[in-house]
């Protein structure tokens, strides 16, 4: 691709090439949709990934679509089974399926290399919580509610009476579950990491060793932690450093609305410079996955399957969905 960029107008040429690639990819998906069975969601899934990934990831997916135009259903199944299902099922408290549809043309050597590098991590919640509370001024980053335990330790009786408190938790951005595995699960988790690195090139320097880094953690009111984990609440980076747009989706619990900023934006400030603020690149990944999940309709689909396993069995038996088969692999 670099060979097509002219010395005099490299950036402009690259931008134009990216636009042409995205247009061609959308056109191929639209052509596929013309003959798509009503029970299939391939076109909706691929359009959601094209439209809602960061620019570098969208370019990757566009090239995948162009290069594997005859395997679009398998590509869509891979996107869902490697990115959406593990995140959604784990957040909902379910057991994550251990089967992933392979990416058409994917390099298994890349997965093997990642499998050799990743290391299982242990939760160090006590230290992590303490570090992030120090950084965040002992408060939930979104509501500014004071952590109830820290309030009991450091605030006077008079201060506590005039301070809103809540139980807070250390909420991982990239899920801790990605680093919780034994040797039987190593290759499965490596396959997920390979898909993440493929679709989100900007975080290729993030590894399992970084999962408990404060840059991957938010201090959140326990209820908002749940909403964040289920991708009903996301934080979309803006052009202003450490300022985010608060994105809420259909099943976000409205009881929390009155505690969030009325303008829909939040700015993070470090109260202890020893601990870095959450990484906007990681929050961008989380926000992108949330947007794809809801725009594709897969949020409702996965929720429905988890609610009714009998329905899933029927879908898997009649062959109407490969994703249904994958979710039966428990």
DRENTIRO-111696 format. One line per field, with one value per residue (C-alpha): residue in one letter; x, y, z. Coordinates in steps of 0.2 Angstrom, whole numbers, always signed. Layout:
N
r	(a | ...)
east	(X | ...)
north	(Y | ...)
up	(Z | ...)
//
This chain:
330
r	(x | x | x | x | x | x | x | x | x | x | x | x | x | x | x | x | x | x | x | x | x | x | x | x | x | x | x | x | x | x | x | x | x | x | x | x | x | x | x | x | x | x | x | x | x | x | x | x | x | x | x | x | x | x | x | x | x | x | x | x | x | x | x | x | x | x | x | x | x | x | x | x | x | x | x | x | x | x | x | x | x | x | x | x | x | x | x | x | x | x | x | x | x | x | x | x | x | x | x | x | x | x | x | x | x | x | x | x | x | x | x | x | x | x | x | x | x | x | x | x | x | x | x | x | x | x | x | x | x | x | x | x | x | x | x | x | x | x | x | x | x | x | x | x | x | x | x | x | x | x | x | x | x | x | x | x | x | x | x | x | x | x | x | x | x | x | x | x | x | x | x | x | x | x | x | x | x | x | x | x | x | x | x | x | x | x | x | x | x | x | x | x | x | x | x | x | x | x | x | x | x | x | x | x | x | x | x | x | x | x | x | x | x | x | x | x | x | x | x | x | x | x | x | x | x | x | x | x | x | x | x | x | x | x | x | x | x | x | x | x | x | x | x | x | x | x | x | x | x | x | x | x | x | x | x | x | x | x | x | x | x | x | x | x | x | x | x | x | x | x | x | x | x | x | x | x | x | x | x | x | x | x | x | x | x | x | x | x | x | x | x | x | x | x | x | x | x | x | x | x | x | x | x | x | x | x | x | x | x | x | x | x | x | x | x | x | x | x | x | x | x | x | x | x | x | x | x | x | x | x)
east	(+0 | +14 | +21 | +5 | +8 | +16 | +31 | +22 | +5 | +7 | -5 | -19 | -16 | -17 | -33 | -40 | -35 | -43 | -59 | -59 | -56 | -70 | -82 | -77 | -79 | -97 | -101 | -96 | -107 | -122 | -120 | -120 | -135 | -146 | -146 | -144 | -157 | -168 | -161 | -143 | -135 | -118 | -121 | -127 | -112 | -99 | -107 | -106 | -88 | -84 | -94 | -89 | -71 | -57 | -50 | -36 | -47 | -60 | -46 | -41 | -59 | -62 | -46 | -52 | -69 | -61 | -48 | -61 | -76 | -82 | -81 | -90 | -101 | -86 | -78 | -94 | -95 | -76 | -79 | -94 | -86 | -69 | -74 | -93 | -97 | -83 | -85 | -104 | -106 | -93 | -101 | -117 | -110 | -111 | -97 | -88 | -89 | -73 | -75 | -71 | -74 | -57 | -54 | -53 | -35 | -30 | -12 | -12 | +7 | +2 | -10 | +4 | +16 | +4 | +0 | +18 | +19 | +4 | +4 | -10 | -13 | -19 | -31 | -23 | -39 | -34 | -18 | -26 | -42 | -31 | -20 | -34 | -44 | -28 | -27 | -46 | -47 | -56 | -71 | -81 | -74 | -91 | -102 | -89 | -97 | -85 | -80 | -90 | -75 | -63 | -75 | -77 | -58 | -53 | -68 | -75 | -93 | -97 | -89 | -98 | -115 | -111 | -103 | -112 | -105 | -106 | -98 | -85 | -75 | -60 | -67 | -56 | -57 | -49 | -58 | -47 | -55 | -44 | -29 | -38 | -34 | -25 | -15 | -31 | -38 | -21 | -24 | -42 | -37 | -23 | -35 | -45 | -30 | -25 | -42 | -41 | -23 | -29 | -45 | -37 | -19 | -17 | -16 | -4 | +8 | -4 | -2 | -8 | +5 | -3 | -21 | -19 | -11 | -20 | -21 | -33 | -44 | -58 | -64 | -83 | -99 | -102 | -118 | -110 | -96 | -109 | -116 | -99 | -95 | -111 | -107 | -123 | -111 | -96 | -84 | -79 | -63 | -64 | -51 | -48 | -36 | -44 | -61 | -75 | -92 | -103 | -112 | -128 | -137 | -155 | -154 | -143 | -152 | -159 | -159 | -140 | -144 | -147 | -129 | -120 | -115 | -130 | -120 | -115 | -96 | -83 | -65 | -53 | -40 | -26 | -26 | -10 | +3 | +11 | -3 | -8 | -25 | -35 | -28 | -40 | -34 | -41 | -57 | -59 | -58 | -72 | -83 | -80 | -85 | -101 | -106 | -103 | -113 | -128 | -128 | -126 | -141 | -130 | -133 | -152 | -147 | -134 | -146 | -160 | -149 | -143 | -161 | -167 | -155 | -169 | -171 | -152 | -153 | -166 | -156 | -140 | -149 | -157 | -141 | -148 | -133 | -115 | -115 | -128 | -117 | -102 | -112 | -117 | -98 | -98)
north	(+0 | +12 | +10 | +19 | +35 | +49 | +58 | +75 | +70 | +55 | +59 | +65 | +49 | +38 | +46 | +44 | +26 | +23 | +31 | +20 | +4 | +8 | +12 | -4 | -15 | -7 | -10 | -29 | -30 | -22 | -34 | -49 | -42 | -43 | -62 | -64 | -75 | -66 | -77 | -71 | -56 | -56 | -39 | -30 | -37 | -32 | -15 | -12 | -16 | -5 | +10 | +9 | +3 | +16 | +21 | +9 | -5 | -1 | -1 | -18 | -25 | -17 | -26 | -42 | -40 | -36 | -50 | -63 | -57 | -75 | -79 | -65 | -76 | -84 | -67 | -61 | -76 | -74 | -55 | -60 | -76 | -68 | -51 | -49 | -66 | -68 | -50 | -51 | -68 | -65 | -49 | -57 | -70 | -84 | -97 | -91 | -103 | -111 | -111 | -97 | -97 | -95 | -79 | -82 | -81 | -79 | -84 | -98 | -95 | -78 | -86 | -99 | -84 | -76 | -92 | -93 | -76 | -73 | -76 | -80 | -66 | -66 | -54 | -41 | -32 | -25 | -16 | -11 | -4 | +6 | +13 | +18 | +26 | +36 | +42 | +46 | +55 | +41 | +44 | +36 | +44 | +47 | +52 | +59 | +49 | +46 | +28 | +23 | +13 | +27 | +40 | +30 | +30 | +48 | +59 | +67 | +64 | +82 | +79 | +62 | +70 | +82 | +70 | +57 | +40 | +24 | +7 | +8 | -5 | -6 | -9 | -16 | -9 | -24 | -38 | -47 | -64 | -62 | -66 | -80 | -97 | -113 | -123 | -130 | -113 | -105 | -107 | -101 | -85 | -82 | -83 | -69 | -59 | -61 | -55 | -40 | -35 | -38 | -27 | -14 | -11 | +4 | -7 | -20 | -15 | -20 | -37 | -49 | -42 | -25 | -31 | -24 | -8 | +7 | +13 | -2 | +2 | +14 | +18 | +16 | +15 | -4 | -3 | +7 | -6 | -18 | -7 | -4 | -23 | -26 | -13 | -3 | +11 | +17 | +31 | +38 | +48 | +66 | +77 | +85 | +75 | +64 | +71 | +58 | +57 | +46 | +34 | +25 | +11 | +5 | -6 | +6 | +7 | +25 | +26 | +31 | +46 | +59 | +55 | +57 | +74 | +83 | +88 | +70 | +73 | +69 | +74 | +64 | +72 | +62 | +66 | +55 | +57 | +40 | +31 | +35 | +39 | +27 | +25 | +33 | +19 | +6 | +16 | +18 | -1 | -3 | +10 | +3 | -14 | -7 | +3 | -13 | -24 | -13 | -7 | -25 | -31 | -44 | -37 | -43 | -58 | -64 | -60 | -69 | -85 | -84 | -83 | -97 | -112 | -122 | -110 | -110 | -129 | -127 | -114 | -125 | -140 | -132 | -124 | -107 | -99 | -103 | -92 | -102 | -117 | -108 | -103 | -121 | -125 | -125)
up	(+0 | +4 | -14 | -20 | -10 | -20 | -12 | -14 | -7 | +4 | +18 | +5 | -6 | +9 | +15 | -3 | -3 | +13 | +7 | -8 | +2 | +14 | -1 | -10 | +6 | +10 | -9 | -7 | +9 | +1 | -14 | -2 | +7 | -9 | -7 | +11 | +20 | +32 | +47 | +43 | +50 | +40 | +32 | +47 | +57 | +45 | +42 | +61 | +62 | +47 | +54 | +72 | +74 | +75 | +58 | +59 | +63 | +51 | +37 | +43 | +42 | +25 | +18 | +26 | +17 | +0 | +1 | +7 | -2 | -5 | +14 | +21 | +32 | +40 | +43 | +51 | +62 | +67 | +72 | +83 | +91 | +94 | +100 | +104 | +112 | +124 | +131 | +132 | +139 | +152 | +158 | +159 | +171 | +159 | +155 | +139 | +124 | +120 | +101 | +89 | +70 | +62 | +52 | +33 | +28 | +46 | +51 | +64 | +67 | +74 | +86 | +91 | +94 | +105 | +115 | +118 | +125 | +135 | +154 | +166 | +179 | +197 | +203 | +215 | +219 | +236 | +229 | +213 | +221 | +233 | +219 | +208 | +223 | +227 | +209 | +208 | +224 | +233 | +221 | +207 | +191 | +183 | +198 | +210 | +224 | +238 | +241 | +257 | +265 | +262 | +268 | +285 | +286 | +282 | +283 | +299 | +304 | +298 | +281 | +279 | +282 | +268 | +256 | +244 | +246 | +237 | +236 | +222 | +213 | +202 | +184 | +171 | +153 | +144 | +154 | +167 | +161 | +145 | +157 | +167 | +160 | +162 | +149 | +142 | +138 | +132 | +114 | +115 | +124 | +112 | +97 | +106 | +108 | +90 | +85 | +96 | +90 | +72 | +73 | +85 | +80 | +91 | +107 | +100 | +114 | +127 | +134 | +148 | +159 | +158 | +164 | +181 | +177 | +183 | +164 | +162 | +177 | +182 | +199 | +197 | +208 | +209 | +199 | +185 | +185 | +180 | +166 | +160 | +159 | +150 | +137 | +141 | +147 | +137 | +137 | +120 | +119 | +113 | +105 | +122 | +133 | +147 | +142 | +137 | +130 | +141 | +129 | +136 | +127 | +128 | +143 | +153 | +171 | +171 | +190 | +188 | +176 | +189 | +196 | +179 | +172 | +164 | +148 | +145 | +146 | +160 | +162 | +172 | +184 | +193 | +211 | +214 | +200 | +204 | +195 | +177 | +171 | +161 | +143 | +130 | +117 | +129 | +132 | +113 | +111 | +124 | +116 | +99 | +104 | +113 | +97 | +86 | +98 | +98 | +80 | +74 | +84 | +92 | +110 | +109 | +99 | +112 | +126 | +119 | +117 | +134 | +140 | +131 | +127 | +120 | +106 | +103 | +101 | +87 | +78 | +79 | +73 | +58 | +52 | +52 | +61 | +64 | +79 | +87 | +85 | +93 | +108 | +111 | +113 | +133)
//
